[in-house]
Amino acid sequence: MGSLLLAVIYLIFISLGLPDSLLGSGWPKMQTVFDVPSSYAGYVSMTISFMTIISALLSPRLIKRFHTKWIVIVSIFMTIIGLLGFSVSKEYWMLFIIAVPYGLGAGAIDASVNHYVANHYSGSAMNFLHCFYGVGAVISPYIMALALNKARWNEGYRWTAFVQTGILLVCIISLPLWKKTEGNSDEEEIKNSAGIRETIKVPGVILTLIAFYAYCSGEATCFLWTPSYFAGTKTGLSDELIASFGSLIFGGLMLGRLISGFVSNKLGDRLLIRIGIAVELLGIIMVCIPGTHYMVEAAGFIIIGTGMGPVYPAIQHMTPTNFGKRYSAAAIGLQMASAYVGSTFMPMVFGILQENIGIAFMPVYLLVFALINISFLEMTYKKADANMEG
């Protein structure tokens, strides 16, 4: 039964990834329909992220009061409402209203399911879980592309809502599986779990929040600016080739998490993160080498993504070990909020910097966040070990 539930959880993370790529893939057409500048996509994206931060911070209370399965059901339903709302929006301002359920649903799923998997499954399962998130994020641009080819951008959101509805039905049918996979102590542990105010005082928690913020800042910067890096530093590349470089980091992340899924149980979370960040640093060095062919730098970005791959899942998975199960729900909720703050604002900060310094500064920017990430994680380990010894 545990394996069957895990398959459903993987499906849930596919559903989590589905809405995330739609705005970017549909915006070139949407902006012409709404008659707004291209940059206005950022305001909608930030609204969604802000609501996601709120739901991540609320997740410890939700987990304490409601079972994970009900949080999942309600959250997927909210994303369906958001998708359908986007599909019927006729004015730009309407997107901000629909962004509320759109973002709230995503953050609640992310935090609650990560907490559940971290407490009930292995590090291998956690890495595969985040790999399946990537599957969802890859599928939705193809849905939007098909809609743009056969109908309108609205249908891209509507068809994705239909897919989400199918996943929701599977989740409803699978509700009995959750009870069968849990021990008798689970409900008692959840009732006794700590809140955010108490958890943030635990030694090492703030350190891991800074590390998580740094990781997601670098990841999101790569997502947004990698094609622009090649456009600004290389000459003679076609627009189609430059656009395709947007998938380099994403492909590397999926590869890194797939590999980690097979080796994480043997290596452990901490060693896996150290190896991952070492690989990431190697990729950054490759991108920094002056005068190289663009393929070397493209390979460098894939290696950066591969190194980043295990970091996010491993930080989440080792949270109960580092801080104890009593604090894990609140700690993971705080980590998710910290992650979304980094991914929301730091790519924008880099955009401002590159306007004044030049986009060739990007590898240095990534290097700074990689070093902050590993430094604060190592400090977290020392605090966590001292907690256990005490």
C-alpha positions in Angstrom: 0.0 0.0 0.0 2.9 2.3 0.8 4.2 2.0 -2.8 0.8 2.6 -4.3 0.4 5.8 -2.2 3.9 6.9 -3.2 2.8 6.6 -6.9 -0.2 8.9 -6.1 2.1 11.4 -4.3 4.3 11.5 -7.5 1.2 12.2 -9.5 0.4 15.0 -7.0 3.8 16.6 -7.7 3.2 16.3 -11.4 0.0 18.4 -10.7 2.1 20.9 -8.8 4.4 21.4 -11.7 1.7 21.7 -14.3 0.6 25.3 -13.7 4.1 26.7 -13.1 5.2 26.9 -16.8 1.9 28.1 -18.3 2.3 31.8 -17.7 5.8 32.0 -19.3 4.8 29.9 -22.3 1.5 31.6 -22.9 2.5 35.2 -22.1 3.8 36.3 -25.5 0.3 35.8 -26.9 -1.5 36.9 -23.7 0.2 40.3 -23.6 -1.0 41.1 -27.1 -4.5 40.2 -26.2 -4.4 42.2 -23.0 -2.5 45.0 -24.7 0.1 45.4 -22.0 4.0 45.5 -22.0 5.9 42.3 -21.8 7.2 43.1 -18.4 3.7 43.0 -16.9 4.0 39.2 -16.7 6.3 39.8 -13.7 3.6 41.5 -11.6 1.3 38.5 -12.1 4.1 36.1 -11.3 5.0 38.0 -8.2 1.4 38.0 -7.0 1.2 34.2 -7.4 4.5 33.9 -5.6 3.3 36.1 -2.7 0.2 34.0 -2.2 2.4 30.9 -2.3 4.6 32.4 0.5 1.5 33.1 2.6 0.2 29.5 2.2 3.7 28.1 2.9 3.7 30.0 6.2 0.2 28.9 7.0 1.1 25.2 6.3 2.2 24.2 9.8 -1.2 25.2 11.2 -3.0 23.5 8.3 -0.9 20.3 8.8 -1.7 20.4 12.6 -5.4 20.9 12.0 -6.1 18.9 8.8 -4.7 15.7 7.4 -2.2 16.1 4.5 -4.7 14.3 2.2 -7.4 17.0 2.7 -4.8 19.8 2.2 -3.9 18.1 -1.1 -7.5 17.7 -2.2 -8.5 21.3 -1.4 -5.2 22.7 -2.9 -5.6 20.9 -6.2 -9.2 22.1 -6.4 -7.9 25.7 -5.8 -5.4 25.4 -8.6 -8.2 24.1 -10.9 -10.2 27.3 -10.0 -7.2 29.4 -10.8 -6.6 27.7 -14.1 -10.2 28.0 -15.2 -10.2 31.6 -14.0 -7.2 32.5 -16.1 -8.9 30.8 -19.1 -11.9 33.1 -18.9 -10.0 36.3 -18.0 -10.7 39.1 -20.5 -8.9 41.9 -18.8 -5.4 42.1 -17.4 -6.5 43.1 -13.9 -8.6 39.9 -13.7 -5.4 37.9 -13.5 -4.5 39.4 -10.1 -7.8 38.2 -8.6 -7.4 34.7 -10.0 -3.7 34.6 -8.9 -5.0 34.4 -5.3 -6.3 30.8 -5.3 -3.7 29.9 -8.0 -0.8 30.7 -5.6 -2.4 29.6 -2.3 -3.0 26.1 -3.7 0.5 25.6 -4.9 2.2 26.6 -1.6 0.0 24.4 0.6 0.6 21.3 -1.6 4.4 21.9 -1.7 4.9 22.3 2.1 2.4 19.6 3.2 3.6 16.9 0.8 7.3 17.6 1.4 6.6 17.3 5.1 4.8 14.0 4.6 7.4 12.5 2.4 10.3 13.7 4.6 8.7 11.9 7.6 7.5 8.7 5.9 9.8 7.9 3.0 13.5 7.8 2.1 15.8 10.4 0.6 15.5 8.5 -2.7 11.7 8.9 -2.7 12.2 12.7 -2.1 14.5 13.1 -5.0 12.2 11.2 -7.4 9.3 13.3 -6.0 11.0 16.5 -7.2 11.9 14.9 -10.5 8.2 14.3 -11.1 7.5 18.0 -10.4 9.7 18.6 -13.4 7.6 16.2 -15.5 4.6 18.4 -14.8 6.5 21.6 -15.6 7.6 20.1 -18.9 4.2 18.9 -20.0 2.3 22.2 -19.6 4.2 24.2 -22.2 3.4 21.6 -24.8 -0.3 21.8 -23.8 -0.1 25.6 -24.3 1.8 25.2 -27.6 -0.9 22.8 -28.8 -3.6 25.3 -27.7 -1.9 28.2 -29.5 -1.6 26.1 -32.6 -5.2 24.7 -32.6 -7.2 27.2 -30.7 -6.3 30.1 -28.3 -4.1 30.7 -25.2 -7.3 30.4 -23.1 -7.6 26.7 -24.0 -4.1 26.0 -22.8 -5.2 26.9 -19.3 -8.6 25.1 -19.7 -7.0 21.9 -21.0 -4.5 22.0 -18.1 -7.4 22.4 -15.7 -9.0 19.2 -17.2 -5.7 17.3 -16.6 -5.7 18.6 -13.0 -9.3 17.5 -12.6 -8.3 14.0 -13.6 -5.5 14.0 -11.0 -7.9 15.3 -8.4 -10.2 12.4 -9.1 -7.3 9.9 -8.6 -6.5 11.6 -5.3 -10.1 11.3 -4.1 -10.2 7.6 -5.0 -6.9 7.0 -3.2 -8.0 8.6 0.1 -8.1 5.3 2.0 -4.4 4.6 1.1 -3.2 7.4 3.4 -4.6 5.8 6.6 -3.2 2.4 5.8 0.4 3.7 5.4 0.5 5.6 8.7 1.6 4.4 12.2 -0.5 4.9 15.3 1.9 7.6 16.5 1.5 9.9 13.5 -1.6 11.8 14.7 -0.1 12.3 18.1 3.1 13.7 16.6 1.2 16.1 14.4 -0.9 17.3 17.4 2.2 18.0 19.4 4.1 19.7 16.5 5.5 23.1 17.2 4.4 26.4 15.6 6.5 28.8 13.5 7.4 31.2 16.5 8.7 28.3 18.5 10.5 26.6 15.6 12.4 29.7 14.4 14.1 29.8 17.8 15.6 26.3 17.3 19.3 26.5 16.8 20.1 26.1 13.1 16.7 26.9 11.7 17.5 30.4 10.6 20.8 29.2 9.1 19.0 26.7 6.9 16.4 29.3 5.8 19.3 31.5 4.6 20.8 28.5 2.8 17.5 27.6 1.1 17.0 31.3 0.1 20.4 31.3 -1.5 19.8 28.1 -3.4 16.5 29.2 -4.8 17.9 32.6 -5.7 20.6 30.9 -7.9 18.1 28.4 -9.4 15.5 31.0 -10.3 18.1 33.3 -11.8 19.2 30.5 -14.1 15.6 29.8 -15.1 15.0 33.4 -16.1 18.3 34.7 -17.4 20.2 31.8 -19.1 19.0 32.5 -22.6 19.7 36.2 -22.1 23.3 35.3 -21.0 24.0 33.6 -24.3 22.3 36.5 -26.2 24.5 39.0 -24.4 27.8 37.2 -24.5 27.8 35.3 -27.8 27.4 36.5 -31.4 25.9 34.7 -34.4 23.4 32.5 -32.5 19.9 32.3 -33.9 16.9 33.4 -31.8 15.6 29.8 -31.8 18.9 28.4 -30.5 19.1 31.1 -27.8 15.5 30.4 -26.7 16.3 26.6 -26.4 19.0 27.4 -23.8 16.2 28.0 -21.4 15.9 24.3 -20.9 19.6 23.7 -20.0 19.2 24.3 -16.2 15.9 22.5 -16.1 17.2 19.5 -17.9 20.2 19.4 -15.6 18.0 19.6 -12.5 15.9 16.6 -13.7 19.1 14.6 -14.4 20.6 15.5 -11.1 17.5 14.4 -9.2 17.1 11.2 -11.2 20.7 10.2 -10.4 20.3 11.2 -6.8 17.1 9.1 -6.5 19.3 6.0 -7.1 22.2 6.9 -4.8 20.8 9.1 -2.1 20.0 6.3 0.3 23.7 5.1 0.2 25.3 8.6 0.3 23.0 10.3 2.7 21.6 13.9 2.5 24.6 15.8 3.7 27.2 14.1 1.4 24.7 14.3 -1.5 24.5 18.1 -1.0 28.2 18.5 -0.8 28.8 16.5 -4.0 26.0 18.4 -5.7 27.4 21.9 -4.8 30.9 20.7 -5.9 29.4 19.7 -9.3 27.6 23.1 -9.4 30.8 25.0 -8.8 32.5 23.0 -11.6 29.7 24.1 -14.0 30.1 27.7 -12.9 33.9 27.5 -13.6 33.1 26.1 -17.1 30.8 29.0 -17.8 33.5 31.5 -16.6 36.3 30.3 -18.9 36.8 33.1 -21.4 36.9 32.6 -25.1 35.2 29.2 -25.2 32.8 27.9 -27.7 29.2 28.4 -26.7 28.7 24.6 -26.4 31.2 24.5 -23.5 29.2 27.1 -21.7 25.9 25.3 -22.5 27.5 22.1 -21.0 28.5 24.2 -18.0 24.9 25.3 -17.4 23.7 21.7 -17.7 26.3 20.7 -15.1 25.2 23.6 -12.8 21.7 22.3 -13.0 22.8 18.7 -12.4 24.7 19.8 -9.3 21.7 21.9 -8.0 19.4 18.9 -8.5 19.8 17.1 -5.2 20.1 20.2 -3.0 16.4 21.2 -2.7 15.0 17.6 -2.0 17.9 16.8 0.4 17.4 19.9 2.5 13.7 19.1 2.8 14.3 15.4 3.6 16.9 16.0 6.4 14.7 18.5 8.2 13.2 16.0 10.6 16.7 14.6 11.3 18.3 18.0 11.9 15.5 19.5 14.0 13.3 16.7 15.1 9.8 15.6 14.0 8.2 18.0 16.4 9.6 21.0 14.5 9.7 19.5 11.0 6.3 20.8 9.7 7.0 24.4 10.7 10.6 24.3 9.6 9.6 23.0 6.1 6.9 25.7 5.9 9.5 28.3 6.7 11.9 26.8 4.2 9.3 27.0 1.5 8.5 30.6 2.3 12.2 31.4 2.2 12.6 29.6 -1.1 9.8 31.6 -2.7 11.2 34.9 -1.4 14.6 34.1 -3.1 13.0 32.9 -6.3 10.7 35.9 -6.5 13.1 38.8 -5.9 16.7 37.8 -6.6 16.2 37.2 -10.4 14.8 40.7 -10.5 17.8 42.0 -8.5 20.1 40.4 -11.0 18.1 42.0 -13.9 18.9 45.4 -12.4 22.6 44.6 -11.8 23.1 43.3 -15.3 21.7 46.5 -16.8 24.6 48.4 -15.1 27.4 45.8 -15.0 26.6 43.5 -18.0 25.1 40.1 -18.2 28.6 38.4 -18.2 28.4 39.0 -14.5 26.0 36.1 -14.2 28.4 33.3 -13.2 29.8 35.5 -10.4 26.3 36.1 -9.1 25.6 32.3 -9.1 29.0 31.7 -7.4 28.1 34.0 -4.6 24.8 32.2 -3.9 26.4 28.7 -4.2 29.0 29.7 -1.6 26.4 31.2 0.7 24.3 28.0 0.3 27.1 25.6 1.3 28.5 27.8 4.1 25.2 28.2 5.9 24.3 24.5 5.4 27.6 23.5 7.0 26.8 25.8 10.0 23.4 24.2 10.2 24.9 20.7 10.5 27.1 21.8 13.4 24.1 23.4 15.2 21.9 20.3 14.5 24.6 17.9 15.8 25.0 20.0 18.9 21.2 19.8 19.5 21.3 16.0 19.3 24.3 15.8 21.6 22.7 18.1 24.0 
